[in-house]
């Protein structure tokens, strides 16, 4: 992945769909689907104009409800288009995944609420082609990080290079600048992370790690890696300057929730026309920062043990042990299959940089500095999650303009909770996981990777 590409480097890019300049982000915006799939593209173009969240009782939302039902009716009555025409065209398959998953989210989250809640049925016209496209790409049949971040952009100036300043959001649920900023910050992280991939690739191409010149290069690259992680932390902190927590929690987050976002006790989604036991339907959590392939690659390179497989100090707390240890592995199923294969190759690499640093005194400090920077990044992420999710979960939905409607929503929520209403459960992440416990476990696992001097 260096700028001067060797045959091996070109082969890896082809195998894993990693661009030397943009990394896991495609080198060009995804093309629009051909005329055979105009029905899908048109439905997505119309959706923001006629659909609002199901619990939105503002005057605008109430006015649009009839048009929204016409849109959903057209989806229900539409054909399940065959995907054979684009089967051998990866970028069009990725575009189809974007379009279909956005249509599913629009459909599900604009449906009138039912009391008590019932399973949401995804029409066959969306379910069947989405599952087929997902099988070909090797990615979950649900809105993912790729659909909202790495594939969801256009060039402002098509004749200029792909940079974050030349990218604009292709699709937005809320239409707010806050949503554009939220996605753009994460896209900037992915583009910046391309430098991490070059360092990882360079390390794995060093012929002899025991030579002094090799050790010196590794030390220098670890120092650069630390700086890159710190720069990513700065990008994450910039989230606060352009994305209001209230808008995120009440106007953006509900649109991206997946089938299991409310926890296992709540009814999920039914994909009509698809075998309910299909393995793909195990993964319906929706997008998460945990699906960033860049961050997974960084964890694997620095040998961060999220599964608690190795004895490291300090010993995991009881809270760490309660965390979902399979979360990171599960998040890989929401990545493009080729990107998941890249991570699998990294994971099985015999070249552990942590072990090299452990036996090479001069590398311990630069390695520990990189680990420390990653721990700081995860601490910052926790603070962002607290601000945007935990704190906001205690506020009222500003889009429930009618006091009576808001009171009815609260009463319905209490009835659904039953005997559990008196006992407040944990705040759940997008995928229905205990958010605080999970984030703390990730931070502490990172800290345990540090070496003793």
N, C-alpha and C positions, 0 to 999 in steps of 0.2 A: 504493500500500500504506500510505498515511497513514491515520490514524484517521478523518478526514473524507474519505470516498471520492468522488472525481470519477467522471464517466461513464467516462473513459479507464481509471481505476484498476479500476473494476468489470469493465470489458471484459477487462483483463489477467488479473484473477483467474479469470474464466470460461475464458479461453483457456488458461491455464497451470496451473489448479488450485492457486493460491496463496492461502491465507487471510490476511487483513490482520492477524490476531492470532496465529495459529499457524504461518504460513509454509507450509513444505512438509509439515508435520504436519497430518493431517485435523482439522477443527474439532470433530469428535466421534469417539468410538471406532467402528471399523468394525462394522456389524451382523452378527450370525450369519447364515449361509446359510439360505435357506428349506427347507422340508421335503423338497423334491425332492433336496436334497444332504445329507440327514441322514447318509447312509452315510459321507461324508467327515468331517463334524464328529465323529461318534461314533468313527471310527478315530483321529482326532487326540486326542480325550479319553482314549482307552484307551492310546495309545502309551507315555506316560511310566511307566505302571504295569507294562508287560510287556516293554519293550525296554531293552537295555543295549548299549554299544559292543561291537563284534565281538571286540576284544582284551581285554575285561574278563573276568578269570578269578577274580574274587572269588566267594565262596560265594553271595552274593545273585544275581549274574549267572548263575552256573551253574544255580541253582534255577529261574530264569525262562526258560531257553532254550526249553523246550518250548512255553510260552505265547507266546513271541516268534515261533516258527515258525508257530503257528496264526494269529497276527496277520498275518504276511507272506503266508501261504497265502490268507487272506481277501482281501487286497489283490490278489494275483495272479488270483484267480478272480472278482473283482468286475467290474462293467460299467464301460465308459468312458462316463460320463454326458454327455449333451448339454448344452452351456452356453448354448443359445439363450435359455433362460428369463431369464438375467441379462445377456444381451449388451448391453442398453441401460442397464444400471444400474451405473455406475462403482464405487460403494463396495462393492457385492456382488462385482464382478469382482476388486477388490483383496483382499477377504476370501477369495475362491476361490484367488487366487494365494498368499496366506499359508498357507491350509490345505494346498493341494496341494504346495507346496514343502517345508513341514515334514514332510509324509508321505513325500516322496521322500527327504529326509535321514534320517528314522527308518528307512526301508526299507533304504537302501543301507548305512548305517553300522552296522546291526545284523546284516547278513548274515555268516554264518560265513566266516572268511578262507580263501583258497585259495592253495596254493603249487605252482607259481609263480602270481602274481596273474593273474586273468582279468578281462575287461571286466564291469562291473556292469550288469545289465539292468534298466531301469526298466519295470515292467509297463505294458501298454497302458492299463489302468484309470486310471493316474495320468498317463502320458506324453501321451496324446492330448488330454485336456481341459486339461492344464497348458500345452501348446504353444499351443492355441487361445486360452485366456485371455490368455496372454502376448502373442500377436499383437494382440489387441484393445487391450490396455493399452499396447503398445509397449515392453515390458520383457522382459528375458532370462528364459527358462524355468528358473530356478534360484533357490534361496534368495538373497535380496539384502539390502542394508542396510535397504531399506524393510520387508521381511518380518520382520526381527529388531528394528528400532528404530522407525521412524516409523509403521508400521501395527500394531505388536505391543503394544498397551496397552489398558487399560480405566480407567474413572474409579472412584476410591475412593468419592467422593460424587457421584452422577450429577446432582444438582441444583446443583452448584457448577462454576465455570469450569475450563477446561483449563489447569492449571499442573503443573509437574513434581512438586509435593508432593501433587497430587490424582490422579496417574497411577500405575498398577501394571502390572507385566508380565503380559501375557495368556498367553504360552507360554514355557516354559523347558525346555531339553534335560536339564540336570543336576538341576534342582530346588533348586539351591543359592542362598543369598542372594548369593553372589559373582557369579553370573550375572545376577541381578536388578540388582545394583549396576552391573555392567559395561554393561548395556543402558541403565539409567536415566541414567548419566552422559552417554552419547551422545545420548539423547533430550533431555537438558537443553541440550546444545550446539545441537541443531537448533532448539529453542524460542528459545534466546537469540539464535540467528542471524537470527531474524525482524527484529531491529533493523537488521542489516546490509542486509537487503533493502529496508527503508524508506529507508535512506540512499542506496542505489543508485537506487531509484525516484525519490527527490527530485532527485538529480543529473540524471537523464535528463529531468526535467520542467522544469528551469530554462530559461526562454525565451532568455536572452542571457548566455552565460558570460563575456563581456568586461566586463560592468558591475561596478562596485566592490561593490555589495551582493551580487551573485552570487558573486564571488570570496570575499568575507567568509564567506558561507554555506558554500561548499565547504571553506574552511579550518576552520571550526567543525565541520563534519560529519566531516572527516578526523580531527580531534582526538577526536571521539566514537567514530569507527571504531576508532582505536587502543585506546581504553579497552575497547571491546567485545571486541576480539581478545585483550586481556590477561585479560579476565574468562573468555573461553573457555579460555585457557591454564590458569587456576586450576581450571576444571571438569575439564580433562583430568588435571591433577595429582591431583585428588581420587579418581581411579581406584584409586590404591594403598591408600586407606584402607579399601576394602570388597571388594576382589577379590584373592584370593591367587593369585600367579603359577602355582603348581603346579596349582591347581584349574582355572585358565584353560587352561593348556597341555594337561593330560591329560584333563580331564573336560568341557570346553566346546568347545575349538577343534576336536577331531576330528569332532564332530557337524556342523559347518558347512562342512567342506571340500568343494570342488566336484570336478568331473570331472578337472580338470588340476592339482589341488593338489600332486601328487607329481612334477610335471614332465612334459615331452612324451614321455619314454621309457617311462612307465608306462601301462598300459591305462586307458582312460576309461570312460565310461558309454554304453550303448546305449538309446535311447528306442524301445521297441517300438511298432510301429504308426505311426511317424513317419518321413517321408522322411529318411534319414541325411544328405542334402545340404541340408536345410532351413536357410536362413540363420540362424534363431534358435539353432540348435545350435552356432554358433561361440562362443557366450557362455555358458559353464558353469563359471565360476570360483568362484562362491560369494560371500558378503558380504565387504565390505571398507570401511574408513573412507574409501577413495578414491572411494566411491560417494555420499558426502555431497554433496547438491546445494548446500547452504549453502557448503561450502568451495570448490566449483567456481565458484560465483558470486563469491566473494571473490577468487579467483585472476584471474578474467576482469576484474573491476572494477579491480584494481590492475595488470593487464597483466603477470602473471607468465608468463614464456616457458618452459614445460616442454619444448617441442619443439626448443629451441635454434634458432629461426628468425631471431633478430635478433643482431647483433653487440653484445654488452654486456660490460662489464668487471666482475670479472676474467674472462678467457677460461675456458670450461669445461675442467675437468681431463679427462685420459684416462678416468678412472673415470666422470665425468659423461657422457661420450660413449658409454660402454658401456651406460648405463642404458636401460631400455625407454621410449623417447620417446613411444610410442603409448599408454602406460598410461592417462593421464587421459582421452583420447578413448575408449578402450575401456571405461572404467568408466562412461561416460555411457550405454552400452547396457544397464546394469543399473538405470537410473533409469526412473521412469514417463515415458512418451513425452511428455506435456505439460511435464514438468519439463525434459526434454532440449531441447524447443523453446524454453523460456525461456532456457536457456543459449546456444542458437544465436543468439537475438536479441541477447543481451548481447555475444556474440562479434563480431557484425557491426555493432555500434553504431559510428557515426562519432565518438562523443564519448569519446575516450581521456582518462581523468583523468591518466594519466602524461604524455601530451603537453601537457595543460593546465598541469600542474605544472612541466614542463620550460621552458615559455615565460613562466611567472608566478612571479617570485622568491618572493613571499609564500607560495606553496603548496608550495614544495620541502620545507621542513622538516616540515610536517604530513604530507605524502605519505611522506617517508622514514621518519617515525616509525611510520606504519602498516605499511610494509614491514618495518621492523625488528621490530615486534611479531609479525608473521606469521612471520618467520624464527625468532624465539624460540619461537613455538608449535611450529614444525616440529622444532626441536632437542629440545623437551620430548617430542614424539611419538617421536622416535628413541630417547630414553632409556627411554620406556615400552616400546617394541618390544624393546629390548635386554633389559629386565628380564623381560618376559612371554613372549618367544619365543626370542631368541638364547640367553640364559642357561639357560632351561628345556629347550632342545633337548639339553643336555648331561646331563640328569638321567634317572633311571629312572622308568618308569611305576609309580606306587604301586598301581594297580588290578590289576597282574599279581601277585596275592598268592602264587602258586605259583612258587618259584624255578625249578623245572624248566620250567614254561611260559615264564617270562621268558627263560630260556636258549635255548629253542626259537625264540622270537620273534627274538632277536638273531642266531641262526644262520641263520634264514630270510632276514633282512634282508641278511646278508652274501652269501648265495647269489644273491639277486636282484640285488645290486649287481655281482656278478662281479668282473671285473678292476678296477672302479672302487672297490672296497671300501677299497683302500689310500689313495685320494685323496679327501679330504673335499670335497664340493661346497659351494656357497653355501647359506645358510639361505633357504628359500623362503617367500614370503608366501602368503596364502590362495589367490591366483590362480596360483601356480607361478612367480612372479617372484623375482629376486634381491633380497631384502628390503632389505639394508643399502645396496646400490648405489642402489636406487630412492629410498630415503628421503634419502640424502645428495644425490642429484641434485635432489630437490624443494626441499630446504633451500637449496642453492647457487643454483638458478634464482631463488628468492625474493630472495636476497641481491643478485643481479645487477640486479634491477629498481630498486634505489636510484639516485637521481640525484646527480650531482656538483654541489656548491654553487658 
